[in-house]
Amino acid sequence: MSAVSGAVPSPLRVVYFRNARGISDVTGAESYLFALLRALDPAQVQGRLLAVIRPGQGNSPWVREARRRELPLELVEVDSKFGLSDLTALRRLVHDWKADLVHSLDHRADIIGLLAARLEGVAMVNAFFGWTNFLGGLSRGTLYTWADRRAQAYADAVITDSGYMARFAAGNGPGSSLAVVHNGVDVARFDPEAQHTDLRQRFFGRSDVFVFGMVGRVHPNKGQLEFLEFAREIAGRYSHTRFLIVGAAPPGFEAYHADVARRIDALGLAGRVVLTNVASVEIPSTLYSLDVLVAPSYVESFSYSLLEAMSMQRPVIATDVGGNREMMVDGESGLIVPTVEVPALVGAAERLLTDAELRARLGRAARARVLQRFTLAEMARRTTAIYREVLQARSSGLPHAEVRRRVQQLSA
């Protein structure tokens, strides 16, 4: 391919390869792809997205959102984890489009992407956000993480979204180079001064309520059941409070979603808690309708839900996990509490409930931090620089140690 010898081409041609067999709705990885594909300068990088799905998933919510955004999306169906039709499709796309680089997301995509890239003689970059969909101790998760680490070891570069997550990706082999590129958010779309619809009336039948909310996939690692314990405590003390859980369960976690719904009734919160989902286009208005975003997660990488809430100037209560301390400063641009201690969540919530000035100050500081550090432009700039560094290294035959040093210098 064109990147193997000679000068680095411009614009670069990058195939983004996403394994979405376990995905139905928009998750952090989809948010990352949507943001990056929008932010990249087409004069420097042209991208096409190839996504692996199960048969019958071609009209999933995330696919509809990608189509709505008019992204250059192609789908390939793989009915078994042992199927290799995605390898064939990826090789064909790389070859026919004369791509310079494959940028993969998810363990299967990392492995298949590496094979295709090596067979076609192009560069390989892996985006690593951790294995946040696996529950601790699961043999399936252990196998996938082991396989993913092996693929990372032979990628030309690994991009991770937080310094915290970099600890799990670093040092996996002699050939890989690691850089931290924080996720970027569309600050124009998530602008508190833009026109948004207050959805409290729709969700709760009234608009004069104080709303704590969660936004994201319904999964044990996100802590929806813990949020309900928190809601019970606050609801018993403050009659004007309401609680919103927005999100869908990934395939395989439908039983957890049902547990959350049953727990709402068991705790006597049916009139106070709403469990629902909204289309991606309504996420800004949903965040606009919250007074406080609560994220009682057990596992995070660099959450888009938190970034988007911060961009919307909403105060955030988050647990001390993942990259949350890189994203916000405790007490200045958000409140960080131990993982997961319901009394600590309640204490932080009461501080915000009773102090409007604190809410306003945290919200203003949160948006200012996003504008300073976590924009689409900064994300695209660093990512493009990594692509060029990798391709330049391949064309000039630089030693691995020098490539690692150059890529690491591009870290946030």
Secondary structure, DSSP 8 states (H G I E B T S, - for coil): -TTSSSS--SSEEEEEEEE-TT--S--HHHHHHHHHHHHS-TTTEEEEEEEEE-TT-TT-HHHHHHHHTT--EEEEE-SSTT--HHHHHHHHHHHHHT-SEEEEESHHHHHHHHHHHHHHT-EEEEEE---TTS-TT-HHHHHHHHHHHHHHHTSSEEEES-HHHHHHHTTS-SS--EEE----B-TTTT-TTS-----HHHHHS-SS-EEEEEES---GGGTHHHHHHHHHHHHHH-TTEEEEEE----TT-HHHHHHHHHHHHHTT-TTTEEEE---GGGHHHHHHT-SEEEE--S--SS-HHHHHHHHTT--EEEES-TTHHHH--BTTTBEEE-TT-HHHHHHHHHHHHT-HHHHHHHHHHHHHHHHHH-BHHHHHHHHHHHHHHHHHHHHHT--HHHHHHHHHTT--
